[in-house]
Amino acid sequence: MKSPHKGKTGLRRLLNALGYSLEGLKAAHKNEEAFRQEVLLAAVLVPLTFVLEHSAMGRAMMLGSVFLVIIVELVNSAVE
């Protein structure tokens, strides 16, 4: 049996992947309380990193840690 996704290349494949990713994020937001809390905190902390006086490396480390928390929560939700 041939997959209906075979043969899709280029921009169409990229747009499909983006759509699937957005659906997954919506599902996580709808079903996972911890994910919603972490997104709310990220909405506060990400702009705060640009207000505080830090080096570029310090800012990158702060942003990286915020996004790492969100990524780990998504992996945790997938495992559950």
N, C-alpha and C positions, 0 to 999 in steps of 0.2 A: 504494500500500500504506500503510495507516494504522499509525502507531507504537503499540505497546502501552502506551507511557508517556503518551500524550496523554490528557487528561481526568482525570489524577490531580492533585488540587489540595489545598491546605491541609495538614493535619497528615500525611496519608499521603505526600504528596510530600516533605515535610521528613524524615520517618522513612526513606523510601527513599534520599534523598540522604545522610543520616547513615550508613546501612548501606554504601553504595558508598564513602564516604570511609573508613570503618573497614576495609573490605576492601583498599583501596589502601594504607593504612598498614601493615596486616598483611603484604601482599605486599612492601612496601619493607623491612620488618623482616626478613622471611624471606630475601630475595634480595640485599640490599645491606649489605655489611660496613661501609662508611663511615657509613651511616645508623644502624646499631646502635651504632657508636662515638660518634656525635654525640648520640644519645638517652641513652647512659650518661653522657656529660659533662653533658648538660642536667639529668639527674637529680641530679647533684652541685651544679652551678652555680646552679640556680634556688633551692633552699633557702638556699644560701650568700648570695644577694643579700639575703635577709631577715635574716640574722644580722649582716652587716656594717653598720656605721654609715654610711649615705649619705642624701642628700636623696631626696625622692620622684622628682625628675628623674633623678638618678644611678641609682636602682634601676630606673626605667623604661627607661633606656638600656641597662643591663646585660641586663635581661630581653628587650628588643627585639632586641639583637644575638644572643642565644642562639637565639631563635626564628627570626630571619632566616637563620642558618646552617642550621637544619633545613629551612626552606622552600626555600632555594637548593639543598640536597642533593636534595630531592624533585623540583625542576624539572630538575636535572641528570640524575637517574635517568630521568625521563620522556623527556628528549631522547635519552639513550643507547638 
